[in-house]
């Protein structure tokens, strides 16, 4: 078995820390597992994306460890059932033309005003 790179060790450590911090908080462990599973198929060469996700995970860990967090909700929108794993588009749609959602004030995908 080959040795893990420094970044791989950091990501695995973050995973363990998030699971430990999420104990006793409703939905936290399941959300951590789902988030890591969702991004498990990223190619190793996509270092910028991995580092971004690592930094985002570190921020979530700080929030979980703070005394104010009582549960963990979805940090990113969940995938539609028609979407395949690893970022594939829905069947029959050209690449890059999946469902579009407006961004909220924080730059995250929001819900259309008709659904609120």
N, C-alpha and C positions, 0 to 999 in steps of 0.2 A: 504494500500500500504506500502511495506517495505521501509526502508530508504536505500539510496544508500551507498555503501562503499566509502572509501576515494579515491580509484583508479577510481571508476566509476564517482565520482564528478569531478576528475581531467580531465578525458577523455571528459566528457560533457562540461566542461569549455573550454578545448582546441578546441573542435568542434565550440563552439560559437565564440571564439577568431579568429579562422581561417576563419570563414565566414565573420566576421567583417573586418578582414585585407584584404580579397579577394574582397571586394566591389570595383567596378570600374576597376578591372583587368580582362581582357578577359580570360574566361575559368576557373578562380580560384574557384568560388563558385561551379560550376558543378563538378570540379575535387575533391574538398573537400568532397562533398556529395557522389560521387562515391567511393572514397577511404574508407570512413567510412562505407558505405553500404556494400562494399566488405568484410570488416572484422567484420561486426555486428554479424555474427554467431559463432565467436570464443567462445569456452566454457569459463566460468568464471574461471575455474581452470587453464587455460593456462596463468598464471600470467607473466611468463618470456616473452612470445610473446607479450602480451598486453603492458608491460612496454617498450619493444623494440619499438613497434609502437608508443607509447606515446612520447618517446624521439625523434624519427624520426619526428613526427608531430611538436614537439617543435622547432626543427631545421628548418623545413619548415616555421613555423610561423616567426621565426627570419628573414629568407630570404624575406618573403612577406612584413614584416614591414620595411625592409631596403629600402631606396629610389631607389635602383637599379632595383628592380623587377617591370616589367611592365606587365607581364602575368605569368600564371602558367601552365607549361606543365606536362606531365605524369612523375611522379617520379619513377614509377615502370612499367614494361611492362603490357599491358592490356591483359585480358584473351582472348584465342581463342574462337570463337563461339562454338566449340565442347566441351569446358570445362564447367562443371556444377559449380554452386556457392558453396561456402564453401570448396573449395579445392578438390572437387571430381575429379577423373581422367576422361579422355575422355572414352566414351563407348568402350568396347572391349580391353582396355589396362590394363595390370596388374598394381596393385598399385605401385607407385613409378617409373613407366616407361613411364611417359608422354613425350611430345616433349622436347628435350634437346636443349638448345641454349648456345653458348659459352659465357663466361663472358668477359666483357671489362676490362680495366685497373683499374676501380674503384670497380670491383667485382659484377657489375650489369649485368643482361642478356643483351647481345648485339645482333646485327643483324649479321647473317652470311655474310662473305665477298662477296658472290655471289649476295647478295641483295643490296649492297652499291653502 
